[in-house]
Amino acid sequence: MASSNHTGGRKRSRADSVFEHGHVDHEVGDIVSSLPLSPPVMKRPRRLSNPRIFSETDVFCARDPVTSQRLVQSHPGRGPKPNPIKHISQSQMVPSTIAYANKQVKSYFQQGLKDHVFRDYPVIDFVRQVWGFDPSMIPQGTTGYHITKKLLLAYRDSTYYKVNDQPPENIPGELNSCIIFEKICQQLIELLEENWREQHGRDAASNPPAQYDGVLRFLRDTAVSGDYTEFKPDFGFVLKALLERRMVDWSQLGICGELKKTRNDFLQGLSKDLDIDPNLLNKHMSAYSSVDTCRDSLASCASQAENTLTHDAEPVNKKRKIDHKSVRGDNEEDVNQQQPAPAGTAANPSTPPLGDSYVRREQSGNLTEYEVQIVKYLNEVLSHRFRHHSSGFLVDNEWISLWYADRYGVVKSLSFDWTMEPHHLLLVIAAIHFATPVMLGFSPFITQAPYVGGFFSTADATFVLPRATSLEGAEITTPLSFPLDITLSRRILTAYGIVGRGTTVIPIKVAGNTVAAGVPQRSPDDLVAKVSWQHLSRKEATHIRNIRAALKQSQYAEARSCLDHVVDMKYSFALPMEDPQLALPRALMRYMPSLLVQDTRYFNVLILEAYEPLEHIATAEEFKKVFRDTVRAHHWVWKEAGVLHRDISINNIMFRRTSDGSVSGVLCDWNLSDTKDSIGNPEDLTVPHNATIRAWMERKGRSKSSTQGTMSTLGAPLPKSEAVDADENEQEGDGPEARQRARYRTGTGPFMAVELMVSDTTPVHRYRFDLQSFYFLLCWFAAGHNPEKREIRRITSWLHKDLKTVGAQKMMFIQQEEVRVKIFENAHQNYYDLIYSWVESLTTNIIYPSITIWNDIRTQRARLAKAVVDGNTEMQGRIKKEISRKTVELEESVTFEKFMDALDE
């Protein structure tokens, strides 16, 4: 360890000794966490010939051009794809290439879907509300429906194996379970089409109107490509035109299916074909009599949501007893007769409408290994292009469950025995076969061009907004059409994962009607549509409007010049989840009253000017220009508009390249931003933490009850819950007009301020936190950017699911010379001067001194807690005075002026 004599020119304190030598003062004990300190003296990084500290699997690009989504993708042909699931943070997830049995994969989905898994949804309601298909729509004819005895016995006696596995001895490949199940489904499809022709007359079209023109197939010989993973599902509802190529994209899969076959103890004594009576489905008809009635009911969803918020009835966590003979039986029929009204209505405010069969919210997100398999496929579909939701099925021997996923979570239907209830299998196959693209989850705002040669042709595809609001706030009531502009360099980018904003960035062109509405015609690649599902508390469009208006009206010329450095929004468009234009199945789903309380989001579209990501920076001078521009813009937005960004990260700093080749930095993605009034005042650091008081009292041997009593009167309360990103978890209370919001740590892990990450309680987000984020962004870029490859290598030690672990790593980076040397030893030579000048200057003059002051305050607060427990009022007074002085010193240590001075500005 380097010498520890540097203390910023001040007198050494006991806290310096505590933190420098890695142990704690006997007065403070183990109450204050410690990390070793060393002077911020930067040595010249070792040359690139030294051994690499990053493996090839660590090299990948963050390529989201507009949003703050922590989207990480690997470029095809640039080495192995990254191993995803070790950093289990829904907002920073990297894709998976591992099998479902891997513990990290299972842990990722269980943590990412915690409190977002809903079970036991009624089968017929699922089919109606997800795929828009009613039992009455099954074609009726003299041909009827059946499954042949031969296929049934073949399935019973078959063995499941993957296509690249060797089949067991003496069992021919034809008996592969997936092949047989595919043949069963195909037989039902042929009967559906034949009965449809009979019902509609032979003069009708030769085939029924299957609008997606797909076919349910076992994907044994078909590759599934995408941006993230190398696995594929057993079944896919695939466009017929793609089957010949034996190559599909995840975005082209209408439905995913997975099959597990481990037993053959069913269908015993079968002696004939299995006849199917669709009329049996009428016994299970629920309150809605048809799909049209179901769709018309959307108008009442908003009022039902209000009732739900009022009643806030949580389902009882009671598992349904499974009857092997019939999962559905007469139970659903009887209950539906008794409870025809949807849950949350005046007629039935809180009683679960399906007796012991109502939907259960999975509090822990515990998915079985089989369930993880289908969920990870739904996740892949949602993570590609413009899907609003995804759906599929899971076959477990003779049992089938239906699955649905959107940005709110996952819904699983009740399982049914398809060998005992084949009419339910018929209903599922018919629903999938006759489904429209919108019912399969494709965006209703995209007019899709035909699929040509196995790839999505975008020549005539258009993104259509039925209405919009301009930057100035003018309402445009006529539809706006934007032709898609997808090329090799301008791709659709979608955030990875299920729950969350699910941001998708779509390259678009300026069309004639948009020019008339106020968007100038410039180049064909100047716009993008940023589509996301925002939490109700997030108002990005409003913040952008207010920011640009404040800068435009500012009396300061420098502030007005920053308009060029804040994202330029042309239009915005938003819809509530319940709006019929979205056709979101979640809005139709009943029996889940707690959903609207926890996870209410709205559909949001921003039409923005397109910018280039930092990967495209060519020189260090270009980066310096972009960095200065955005730091200045951030300052003037805070000063003039009173809005703090709160998510400075590598994806949110972009640039435009002008006609003369120069660059101009742009600060993007204001989704997590907040105003001064909403952020509130910083906490009073002269009040000790309850957790610290508890630790001192327990050390003194006091009882638990007395400890709680003392803490309730002496300490600052700990928040009930905390989250990395308010986007995923923020809830607002029901207080008076000035509602008090829960406080959350916002930002992107590798770039968040240390104080924000390792504090015992969540501090109020300060302006200086964002400046520290700019510092970490500078270090990340200088350490990892390769201008030739247009890639930014990650600092892997700053990626971890636990914020305090990342904070500790970044603390060591600031405080220990050898850690910084290792981080920068593989930096591109173009950035050596940037490291020697800017990074060293900021570390020495700004970041290290502020961290030292903050550590002193932490130590003093621990001593204050001890003085409180000891009842030493004199000591309390002295310590509080010292904390107050240090707090002022801390705020003054990191300012815009000092930050720019450190950059020689």
Buried (B, 14 or more C-beta within 10 A) or exposed (E): EBEBEBBBEEEEBEBBBBBBEEEBBEEBEEBBBBBBBBBBEBEEBBEEEEEEEBEEBBBBBBBBBBBBBBBBBBBEEEEEBBBBBBBBBBBBBBBBBBEBEBEBBBBBBBBBBBBBBBBBBBBBBBBBBBBBBBBEBBBBBEBEBBBBBEBBBBBBEBEBBEBEEEBEEEEEEEBBBBBBBBBBBBBBBEBBBBBBBBBBEEEEEEEBEBEBBBBBBBBBEBEBBBBBBBBBBBBBBBBEBBBEEEBBBBBBBBBBBBBBBEEBEBBEEEEEEBEBEBEBBEBBBBBBEBBEEBBEBBEEBBEBBEBBBEBEBEBEEEEBEEEEEEBBBEBBBEBBEEBEBBBBBEEBBBBBBBBEBBBBBBEEBEBEEBBBBBBBBBBBBBBBBBBBBBBBBBBBBBBBBBBBBBBBBBBBBBBBBBBBBBBBBBBBBBBBBBBBBBBBBBBBBBBBBEBEEBEBBBEEBBBBBBBBBBBEEEEBEEEBBBBBBBEEEBBBBBBBBBBBBBBBBBBBBBBEBBEEBEBEEEEBBBBBBBBBBBBEBBBBBBBBBBBBBBBEEBEEEEBBBBBBBBBBBBBBBBBBBBBBEBBBBBBBBBBBBBBBBEBBBBBBBBBBBBBBBBBBBBEBEBBBBBBBBBBBBBBBBBBBBBBBBBBBBBBBBBBBBEEEEEBBBBBBBBBBBBBEEEBEEEBEBBBBBBBBBBBBBEEEEBEEEEBEEBBEEBBBEBEEEBBBBBBBBBBEEEEEEEEEBBBBBBBBBBBBBBBBBBBBBBBEBBBBBBBBBBBBBBBBBBBBBBBEBBBBBBBBBBBBBBBEBBBBBBBBBBBBBEBBBBBBBBBBEBBBEBBBBBBBBBBBBBBBBBBBBBBBBBBBBBBBBBBBBEEBEEBBEBBBEBBBEBBEBBBEBBBBEBBBEBBEE
